[in-house]
Amino acid sequence: MLVGRRAEQAALEQLLAQAQGGDSGVLVVRGEAGIGKSALLQHMRETAVAAGFAVHDAAGVEAEAEFAFAGLHQLCAPFLARAVELPEPQQAALGVAFGLREGAAPDRFLVGLAVLSLLAENGPLLCVVDDAQWLDQASAQVLAFVARRVGAERVVMVFALRDPGVTDVEAFSGLPELRLAGLGASDAQTLLATAVRAPLDDVVRDRIVAEARGNPLALLELPRGAPAVQFAGGFELPDVVSVPRRIENGFQRRANSLPADARMLLVVAAAEPTGDAALLWRAAAELGIAREAAAPAEAAGLLEFDFRVRFRHPLVRSAVYRAATPTDRRRAHGALAAVTDQQVDPDRRAWHRAQAVVGTDEDAAAELERSAGRARARGGLAAAAAFLKRAAELTPRPAVRAERALEAAHAKHEAGAPEALELLTVAAAGPLDAVAQARLQLLNARIAFHGARGGEGPRMLLDAAKALAPLDPALSRETYLDALDAAIVTGDRGPGGVRAVADAARAAPAPPESPRPVDLLLDGLVTTFTQGYAAGVPGLRRALDAFNRHERDDHAVNDGDDRRWLWLAGRTAMSVFDDQMVHALAARHVRLAREAGALATLPAALLVQSVMLVLSGDFSRAAEQTAIAAATRTVPVLHGQLILAAWRGRSDETTEVHATMVREAVGRGGRTEDFLAQYAMAVLHNGLGDYPAALVAATRAFESDELTHSNLAHSELIEAACRSGRPERATAALDQLSSRALASGTPWGLGLAARSRALVSTGPAAEEYYREAIEQLRNCRVATQLARTHLVYGEWLRRQGRRQGARQQLRTAHQMLSDMGAEAFAARAARELRATGEHPRSRSAQPSDALTAQELTIARLVATGATSREVGAQLFLSPRTIEAHLRSIFRKLSITSRRQLRDLRLP
């Protein structure tokens, strides 16, 4: 019975109506245990079936949370027969994820795209995922990713998460939410009346309602589990125990009143998360429990037996398992291990066997270690970490235990779990050999840096690099590069700063005879930071060319060794003003991250690509890349949003994102995040013409090693200083920019330097520099800087009284800036044009103006001849959604075919 949830019912029914109309919908239903999530979902199922929807369910199970893709398999099992219709890469990714075929760890984006495609072909469809807080990490990430990409699939996805007190599932943050509060007094009394048939004294009834705090399950269950005498005097005081715990206690009392065999059967069912009734009965037989033992448990309303075993409520499962004695829990797991087929489900058998062990057991530990290897191969880092952690606990020999604990710590860190430090403590107890000890030191340093982003990180990484030098020279060199990158990122100018780390890195082991790209990059950066920019540029160019050559080396692409360094390589290409190289390396980084399913690195790759797209004036593609990064929800992606908003001149949006970044940077000690925010604010204020504010922000940004390394801050500081009447504040930035441009010799660098010198010059010299800047910047892809050069040149000409020449430059600037969507800079150009006596022309309307950023991206891809399936794979959307977008694109452009789209000249 669903009482008092009218508004919530309406919200869910609206989602179904959207799907019937050809759209999709997503909702996360949050609330404490017993608040009515399951009842609301059941109402939605019934409504959906009546409306002609297919309904498919999955549920997170606490004991199943370590099995990669277990929850996803529940949801997708009915569709797997149709997986043969998917493109081969998607088939392979799904097959490996579900253990149906052998292969490398699957790309989670391909798994997500495969799931999205399967769901899209089965609409109208309602997917209900209950207890999502207990989903395994891989399933949670994929399902949340799919939820963010559903569009026109006629699919509704609803996730129920318990709040609070259960580990939150970060993957679902940011999705539309519906929070369930307790029932009001009137609705609570109505529901209570259904549970207590006998008349209740008003005072007692009010006490029950107050103590239940509007929790529907409490209203139904507390009276059933309470002695009759309590109806006369009320229940215990409301604040003694929380409502969910009291509900769980009630279930425990009910279970404890059952015969011994029935209680043991409940424990086995609680320990077996799949709900496989046949498996449960085999385990019961192993324990000598007859089937008749189920009757009392069913009569007590705790669970029901059919083809599957279902508990009345997830709290019943947890209550039964927690109340069981350790001996009974071990007996249950032992029986389940004995009857689980080792060939069909070796990992679950190994897990049950491990839970049945008292003390240590090398055979069980070794079996778990093999399960960890299989889990890792399927992309289940969290599962591998859990297997290894338990294997370490079961290992009798200290040296082997320490090794397994170290491997578990590595896996926990890769999976983003906080227990890595705890496992490192176990590993440190040893004994460890010298190589393992150095690897422990390295992992400890990486955890420290990623956790705090503070100055200790580079120093600890340096110590690890020194320890590794005689043991593993290649890993030592990589760790020195890690330390140098960390120093650049933290922006610390103290003992852990870039110069100090670069000095220390000179002691790195010599590179091999055939140096890898990473070796060349380390040497180039060390030279740059110890001997100067000009001395370092040739080595940096050799390193970047080596990374680029590896693009044509199939083996290098497949082994993924370069992937983790492309983030630094792309930023280094910016430091030598090589716009073509930045675009090439960023595109490769994005592709490799996607192919490898590297959820942790894809957003960083997309960030570099997005920044270069912004600088190139391609704001619509940059927006789509930022949207894809946001769909992953693996790391903060505010950086790309901030820079795009600033260049677009959207003050409110930029200020809002900037404030969020600063708050997060304070929490993590991330100085670079603040510096990057200051760079974006400098761009915004320069566009708006608020030069004093731009000078403050740009000065702060110029203090960052990261922003000076990538050359983003110099030109903003110089323009702001000159326009504020403080040209002396631009001296250091101008000197550095000019020397770097000369050393790099690229049109991008030379153009920026010439424009900057023009800003501080007067007379004929200034004009010569402006003309030089325009000629240089015409020969590179950094269209935003070319447009801004036309703008400042036009402003200078107007102040010289040369209106005709000023109009020509300002017209060009206004058109370029308007076309790319740099609204604030375009408005600045318009103001200057009006000051010359010319009214700026409105931008000519283009057919493509009616398209959204996503539609424009789709139109561009389709215009190249790509199919809907190919475009969907590129943008992580289903072919059905691409087709829906195409219908909208055709309508807006007044065309009817893909051929006509190819004939259009899209921006």
Residue, then its C-alpha position, 0 to 999 in steps of 0.5 A: m500500500l502506497v500512502g502519502r506519496r502523491a507528489e513523488q508518484a507524479a514525478l515518476e509517472q512524468l518520466l514514463a510519459q516522457a518516454q512514451g513521447g520518445d524521450s528518456g528520463v533518469l531519476v535517483v530516489r534517495g532516502e533512509a532505509g524503510i522510507g518507502k523507496s521500494a514501495l514507490l518503485q513497485h508502484m512505478r513498475e505496475t504503472a509502467v507495465a500498464a502503460g506498455f513498458a517492459v520492466h527490468d530490474a537489478a539490485g545491489v547486494e552488499a555481499e556482491a559489491e566486490f564482483a565486477f559488473a555483477g549488478l550490470h549483468q543482472l540488468c542486461a541478462p535478458f538482452l544478451a541474446r541480442a548482443v550479437e547485433l552490436p559492433e564487434p568492439q562492443q560485443a567484445a567489451l560486454g563479453v569480457a566484462f560478463g566473463l563470457r569470453e577471454g580478452a583484455a580488460p574491457d573499455r568501460f566506455l565501450v561497455g557503457l555504449a553496448v549497454l546503451s545500445l541494448l537498452a535503446e533497442n528494447g524501448p519503451l523500457l523501465c530499468v529499476v536499480d534498487d539498493a544502488q549503494w551496494l552495486d559493485q564499482a564497475s556496474a555503478q560507473v557504467l550505469a551512471f555513465v549510461a544514465r547521463r547519455v540516454g536521450a531518445e531511447r524511450v528508456v527510463m532509469v531509476f536508481a534507489l540509494r539508501d541515505p544516510g549511513v551507507t557508503d555513497v556512490e559518487a558515480f550517481s552524483g549530479l543526476p536528477e534526484l528525488r529525496l523521500a522524507g518521512l510521512g506527515a502525521s495524517d498519512a502515518q496514522t493511515l498507514l499505521a492503521t493497516a498494521v494494527r487492526a485493533p483500536l489504539d489509544d490516541v496517546v499510544r498511537d501518537r507515540i508510535v507515529a512520533e517514534a517512527r518519525g514518518n518512516p513507513l517500514a517502521l510504522l508497519e514493522l515496529p508494531r509486529g515485532a513489539p510485545a503486546v504489552q507495549f501497546a498500552g504504554g508506548f515504545e522506547l524513547p524516540d532518540v534511543v536508537s535510529v529508526p533503521r537500526r530499530i527496524e533491523n532489530g525487529f527483524q532480528r528478534r523475529a528471526n531469533s524466534l524461529p527454529a534452529d534449522a530455519r535460522m540457519l537456512l536464513v543465514v545461508a540465504a543471507a550469505e548467498p547474494t544471487g538469490d539462486a534457489a537451486l544453489l541454496w537448496r544444495a547448500a542446505a542439503e550440505l548442512g543437513i537442513a530439510r526443505e521444510a525448514a523454510a516454512p517458518a521463515e516464510a510464515a514470519g514474513l522474512l523471505e519467500f522461496d520460488f525460483r529465486v529467494r527474495f528477502r522481504h526487505p534488504l534490512v532482513r538480509s543484513a539483520v540476519y547476517r549480522a545477528a548470526t554467530p561467526t561459527d554459523r556464518r562460516r558454516a554457511h559460506g563453507a556449504l556454499a563453497a562446497v556446492t558452487d561449481q568451480q568451473v562455472d563460478p570459480d571466483r564466487r566459490a573462492w570468496h565463499r571458501a575464504q569466508a569459511v576459513v578460521g585463521t590462515d589457509e594458503d590454498a584459499a589465499a592462492e585461490l583468491e589471488r587467482s580470482a584477483g587476476r581474473a577480476r583485473a582482466r575483466g576491468g574489475l579493479a575493486a574486485a581484484a583489490a578485495f580478493l587480494k586484501r582477503a588473500a593477504e589476511l589468510t596468508p600464513r607466511p609473513a613475506v608472502r602476506a606482505e607481498r599480497a598486501l602490497e599488491a592489494a594496496h596497489a589495486k585499492h589505490e587504482a580503484g580509488a578506495p581509501e583502504a590502501l594506506e591500511l594495507l601498506t601498513v600491513a605490507a610494511a610489517g614485512p619482510l619485503d625485499a629491496v624492490a618491494q620496499a621501494r615499490l611500497q615507498l613509491l605507492n605511499a608517495r603517490i597516495a600522499f600526493h593524490g590525497a593532499r596535492g601538497g608539497e610533500g608529494p614531490r619530495m616523497l616521490l623523489d625519495a622513492a625514485k632514489a630508492l628505485a635507482p639501483l633496483d629498477p632504473a626504468l621505474s626510477r626514471e618514471t618516478y623522477l618524472d612523476a615528481l617533476d610533474a607533481a612539482i609543476v602541478t602543485g606550484d610550490r616554489g619552496p624546497g619541493g618546487v620545480r627547480a629543486v626537483a629538477d636539480a634532484a632529477r639530474a641524478a636519475p639513472a642514465p636512459p637506455e641506449s634506445p631511450r623511450p619517449v618518457d626518457l626523452l621527456l624527463d631529460g628535456l624537462v630537467t634541462t629546461f628547468t635547470q639550464g633554461y628554456a632555450a637550452g631545453v627546447p631541442g630536447l623537448r622537441r625530440a621527446l614530443d616527436a618521439f611521442n608522435r612517432h609512437e602513434r604509428d607504432d601499433h605495439a606502443v599504442n597497444d601496450g599503453d605505456d605512453r598513455r599516462w604521460l600524454w597528459l604531460a606531453g600535451r602540456t609540454a607541447m603548449s610550452v613550446f608553442d606547438d599548436q599542431m603537436v598539442h592537437a595531435l597528442a591530445a587527440r591521441h591521448v583521448r583515443l587511447a584513454r577511451e580504448a583502454g577504458a581509462l576512466a581516471t585519465l580520460p577527463a584529463a585528456l579531454l581537458v587538454q583537447s578542450v583547452m586547445l579547441v577553445l584557443s582555436g575558436d572551436f567553442s562548440r566542439a570544446a563544449e561537447q568534449t566537456a560534456i563527455a568528460a562530465a559524463t564520466r564523473t571520475v574526476p572534477v571536470l570544472h577546469g574545461q567548463l571554466i575556461l570555455a565559459a570565460w572565453r565565451g564571456r559569460s560572467d555569471e557562469t564563470t564566476e559560479v564555476h570559479a567559486t566551486m573550483v576555489r572551494e574544492a582547491v582549498g579542500r584538497g590543497g590544490r594550488t594549481e586549480d586556483f591558479l587555473a581559475q585565476y587565468a580564466m578570470a583574467v580572460l573574462h575580465n580582459g574580455l569585459g574590459d575590466y583591466p584592473a580586475a584582470l591584472v589582479a587575476a593574471t598576476r596570481a596566475f603568473e605565479s603558477d609553474e603550471l601556467t607559466h610552463s604551458n604559457l597560458a598566463h603571459s599574454e593575459l598579464i601583459e594586456a591587463a597591465c598595459r590597459s590598466g596603465r601599469p606597463e611596468r607590471a608586464t616587464a617580467a612576463l614580456d621578457q620571458l614570453s619574448s625569449r621563449a618565442l624566439a627559442s621556440g620559433t613557432p608562429w604561435g609564440l612569435g605572434l603572441a610575443a609580437r602583439s605583447r611588444a606592440l602593447v608596450s610600444t609606441g609609434p611606428a614600432a608598435e604598428e610594426y609589431y601589430r602587423e608582425a603578430i597578425e602575419q604570424l598568428r595567421n599561420c597557426r590554429v590559435a584563432t582566438q589570439l589572432a582575433r584578439t590581435h585584430l582587436v587590440y590593433g584596431e583599438w590602438l589605431r583608433r587612439q591614434g586617430r586613424r579611424q579608417g584603419a581602425r574600422q577595418q581591424l575592428r570589423t575583422a575582430h568583431q566578425m571573428l569573435s562573434d562567429m566563434g562565440a567569444e561574446a565579451f571580446a566581440a562586445r568590446a570590439a563592437r564598442e570600439l567600432r561605435a567609437t569610430g562612428e561605425h555601427p557594428r554589423s549584426r552577425s549574418a544568420q547562418p542555418s547552423d545557428a539554430l543547432t545546439a552545440q551537440e547537434l552541430t558536432i553530430a552534423r559535422l561528423v555525419a557530414t564526413g560520411a560517418t554512420s549513426r552507429e559510428v557517430g554514437a560510438q564517438l560521442f557515447l550516444s546510442p544510434r537511436t539518439i543520433e537518429a533523433h538528433l538528425r531528425s531535429i538537425f534536418r528540420k532546422l536546416s530544411i534538408t532531408s538527407r545526409r547527402q545534403l548535409r555533406d553539401l552544406r559548409l558547416p562552421 
